């Protein structure tokens, strides 16, 4: 490999590392997740869904400045569609009809900067049109219909300049 190519690769890696180091942090907790309206019944499946939500919130938190920390407490989750039990399988089947089965989530949040709360609130997220429009998440994504709802909330709450200047 040529020396110049190696230098470019090293520079790119350093920029990527610097960008990751300057990102904000997110802490997600779930209040009574075994009582959520619509999270899988089986512990392993429930753990997988909550882990996926936590990882998604963490990815979004990378958009925050390094000196900010977002604390989220999820109090309710209702996934898209409805669960229908299957007789011959341990896994239930989630059926999406596009009616009154849209995804919803209730959460409380606080955004801290240098140890001081600069924004906080309670939010009720929903995506009534979850089967309409373009979905940027792949077909097999566990939370394909819930992630756009979370993305929209995050963008409207934390990246819109008018919102941040009010708080």
C-alpha positions as CSV (number, residue, x, y, z in Angstrom):
1,X,0.0,0.0,0.0
2,X,1.3,3.4,-0.9
3,X,2.4,5.7,1.9
4,X,-0.1,8.4,0.9
5,X,-3.0,6.0,1.0
6,X,-2.0,4.9,4.5
7,X,-1.9,8.5,5.6
8,X,-5.4,9.1,4.3
9,X,-6.7,6.0,6.0
10,X,-5.0,7.1,9.3
11,X,-6.5,10.6,9.0
12,X,-10.0,9.2,8.3
13,X,-9.7,6.9,11.3
14,X,-8.6,9.8,13.6
15,X,-11.5,12.0,12.4
16,X,-13.9,9.1,13.0
17,X,-12.5,8.6,16.5
18,X,-12.6,12.3,17.3
19,X,-16.3,12.5,16.1
20,X,-17.2,9.5,18.3
21,X,-15.4,11.0,21.3
22,X,-17.2,14.3,21.0
23,X,-20.7,12.8,21.0
24,X,-23.2,13.2,23.8
25,X,-24.3,10.3,25.9
26,X,-27.7,8.7,26.5
27,X,-28.9,6.7,29.5
28,X,-32.1,4.7,29.0
29,X,-34.1,3.0,31.7
30,X,-37.4,1.2,31.5
31,X,-40.0,1.5,34.2
32,X,-41.8,-1.8,34.8
33,X,-41.1,-3.2,31.3
34,X,-42.9,-6.5,32.1
35,X,-46.1,-4.4,32.4
36,X,-45.7,-2.7,29.0
37,X,-48.8,-3.0,26.8
38,X,-47.1,-4.7,23.9
39,X,-43.6,-6.0,24.4
40,X,-43.0,-9.7,23.8
41,X,-44.1,-12.0,26.6
42,X,-41.0,-14.2,26.6
43,X,-38.0,-12.7,28.6
44,X,-35.5,-13.3,25.8
45,X,-37.7,-11.5,23.2
46,X,-38.5,-8.7,25.6
47,X,-34.8,-8.2,26.4
48,X,-34.0,-8.1,22.7
49,X,-36.6,-5.4,22.0
50,X,-35.5,-3.2,24.9
51,X,-31.8,-3.7,23.9
52,X,-32.6,-2.6,20.4
53,X,-34.4,0.5,21.6
54,X,-31.5,1.4,23.9
55,X,-29.0,1.0,21.1
56,X,-31.1,3.2,18.8
57,X,-31.4,5.9,21.4
58,X,-27.6,5.7,21.9
59,X,-27.1,6.1,18.1
60,X,-29.3,9.2,18.1
61,X,-27.4,10.6,21.1
62,X,-24.3,10.8,19.1
63,X,-25.8,13.9,17.5
64,X,-25.7,15.7,20.8
65,X,-22.7,17.8,21.8
66,X,-20.1,16.0,24.0
67,X,-21.0,17.9,27.1
68,X,-24.6,16.9,27.0
69,X,-26.3,13.8,28.6
70,X,-29.8,12.7,27.7
71,X,-31.6,10.6,30.4
72,X,-34.7,8.8,29.2
73,X,-37.2,6.7,31.2
74,X,-39.5,4.7,29.0
75,X,-42.8,4.2,30.8
76,X,-44.9,2.4,28.1
77,X,-44.4,0.7,24.7
78,X,-47.0,-0.5,22.3
79,X,-45.3,-1.9,19.2
80,X,-46.8,-1.7,15.7
81,X,-49.4,-4.3,14.8
82,X,-51.0,-6.9,17.0
83,X,-49.7,-10.2,18.2
84,X,-51.5,-13.4,17.2
85,X,-50.4,-16.6,18.9
86,X,-49.1,-19.4,16.7
87,X,-49.8,-23.0,17.6
88,X,-46.7,-24.7,16.3
89,X,-44.1,-22.2,17.3
90,X,-42.6,-20.6,20.4
91,X,-42.8,-17.2,18.6
92,X,-46.0,-15.4,18.1
93,X,-46.8,-13.7,14.9
94,X,-47.1,-9.9,14.7
95,X,-49.8,-8.8,12.1
96,X,-49.7,-5.3,10.7
97,X,-53.0,-4.1,9.4
98,X,-52.6,-0.3,9.3
99,X,-55.7,0.4,11.4
100,X,-55.6,1.3,15.0
101,X,-52.5,-0.7,15.6
102,X,-49.9,2.0,15.2
103,X,-46.8,2.1,17.4
104,X,-46.8,4.3,20.5
105,X,-44.3,5.1,23.3
106,X,-44.5,7.1,26.5
107,X,-41.3,8.5,28.0
108,X,-39.8,11.1,30.3
109,X,-36.6,12.8,29.5
110,X,-34.1,15.3,30.8
111,X,-31.2,16.8,28.9
112,X,-28.2,17.9,31.0
113,X,-25.3,20.1,29.9
114,X,-22.3,20.3,32.2
115,X,-24.4,18.8,35.0
116,X,-27.3,21.2,34.7
117,X,-30.8,20.3,33.3
118,X,-31.4,22.4,30.2
119,X,-34.5,20.6,28.9
120,X,-36.9,18.1,30.3
121,X,-40.4,16.8,29.7
122,X,-42.8,14.0,29.1
123,X,-43.5,12.8,25.6
124,X,-46.1,10.7,23.9
125,X,-44.8,9.3,20.7
126,X,-46.9,7.7,18.0
127,X,-46.8,7.0,14.3
128,X,-50.4,6.5,13.0
129,X,-49.2,6.4,9.4
130,X,-46.5,3.8,10.0
131,X,-47.3,1.8,6.9
132,X,-47.4,4.9,4.6
133,X,-44.4,6.7,3.0
134,X,-40.8,5.7,2.8
135,X,-39.3,3.7,5.7
136,X,-35.5,4.0,5.9
137,X,-35.1,0.8,7.9
138,X,-34.7,-2.6,6.3
139,X,-37.5,-5.1,6.1
140,X,-36.1,-7.5,8.7
141,X,-35.4,-4.8,11.3
142,X,-37.0,-5.7,14.6
143,X,-38.3,-2.2,15.3
144,X,-38.7,-1.1,11.7
145,X,-41.9,0.8,12.4
146,X,-41.0,2.2,15.8
147,X,-37.6,3.7,14.9
148,X,-38.9,6.4,12.5
149,X,-41.3,7.5,15.3
150,X,-38.3,7.8,17.8
151,X,-36.2,9.5,15.1
152,X,-38.9,12.1,14.5
153,X,-39.3,12.8,18.2
154,X,-35.5,13.2,18.7
155,X,-35.2,15.5,15.7
156,X,-38.1,17.7,16.8
157,X,-37.0,17.8,20.5
158,X,-33.3,18.1,20.3
159,X,-32.1,19.2,16.9
160,X,-34.5,21.9,16.0
161,X,-32.9,25.3,16.9
162,X,-36.2,26.9,17.9
163,X,-36.9,24.1,20.5
164,X,-33.5,24.3,22.1
165,X,-33.6,28.1,22.4
166,X,-36.9,28.0,24.2
167,X,-35.6,25.8,26.9
